[in-house]
Amino acid sequence: MPQLSIYIDEPTLEKVEKAAKRHNTSISKWVVEQLKASIDPVYPASYENLFGSIDDSTFTEPNELHFGADMKRESL
């Protein structure tokens, strides 16, 4: 398996160590899990079943905003 070396500051390393300890795993395994989740996000099982599942009269689509209401922007 390929290895990866990174340079990291002390405060971030301490946070990584604590997070790995909370998940009861090694730093290497925790970092791999975080990278995978960042690169290929996985949605929970049956996530797609939530589409259209809200049946609430107060949950409505907002009115379309017009570009004229936008602030004047600095040209680049």
Legacy VTK file of the C-alpha trace (Angstrom):
# vtk DataFile Version 3.0
C-alpha trace
ASCII
DATASET POLYDATA
POINTS 76 float
0.000 0.000 0.000
1.400 3.457 -0.871
2.458 5.767 1.930
1.882 9.494 2.194
3.924 11.949 4.235
2.458 15.289 5.274
3.673 18.298 7.213
1.240 19.450 9.869
1.355 22.039 12.635
1.239 20.984 16.295
-2.286 22.264 17.116
-3.755 20.399 14.128
-1.834 17.249 14.990
-3.210 17.359 18.532
-6.755 17.622 17.139
-6.141 14.702 14.782
-4.752 12.591 17.630
-7.759 13.366 19.825
-10.214 12.619 17.008
-8.526 9.284 16.257
-8.595 8.400 19.945
-12.317 9.286 20.183
-12.990 6.956 17.240
-10.809 4.285 18.841
-8.623 3.986 15.744
-5.113 4.783 14.609
-4.209 8.218 13.286
-3.445 6.739 9.876
-6.806 4.965 9.622
-8.691 8.046 10.850
-6.971 10.291 8.293
-7.719 7.805 5.478
-11.406 7.737 6.496
-11.533 11.551 6.511
-9.874 11.791 3.094
-12.231 9.201 1.591
-15.271 10.986 3.038
-14.033 14.266 1.616
-13.252 12.901 -1.850
-16.197 10.492 -2.241
-18.970 11.585 0.123
-21.364 8.795 1.018
-24.958 9.539 1.876
-26.796 7.548 4.548
-28.848 4.535 3.506
-32.267 5.498 2.069
-31.208 9.146 1.782
-32.912 9.411 -1.616
-36.243 8.420 -0.008
-36.314 11.780 1.782
-36.957 13.650 -1.489
-40.508 15.041 -1.343
-41.138 13.584 2.102
-41.921 16.869 3.861
-45.655 17.407 4.070
-45.901 20.756 5.825
-47.861 23.765 4.583
-45.238 26.157 6.006
-42.508 24.537 3.910
-42.811 26.396 0.609
-40.528 27.410 -2.211
-39.313 30.989 -1.741
-40.235 33.675 -4.238
-37.790 34.187 -7.110
-35.294 36.955 -6.409
-34.669 39.482 -9.174
-31.151 40.479 -10.173
-32.180 44.137 -9.823
-32.271 43.638 -6.034
-28.628 42.564 -6.045
-25.944 44.933 -4.784
-23.693 46.638 -7.279
-20.440 44.699 -7.485
-16.921 45.796 -8.111
-15.783 44.929 -11.624
-12.619 42.872 -11.808
LINES 1 77
76 0 1 2 3 4 5 6 7 8 9 10 11 12 13 14 15 16 17 18 19 20 21 22 23 24 25 26 27 28 29 30 31 32 33 34 35 36 37 38 39 40 41 42 43 44 45 46 47 48 49 50 51 52 53 54 55 56 57 58 59 60 61 62 63 64 65 66 67 68 69 70 71 72 73 74 75
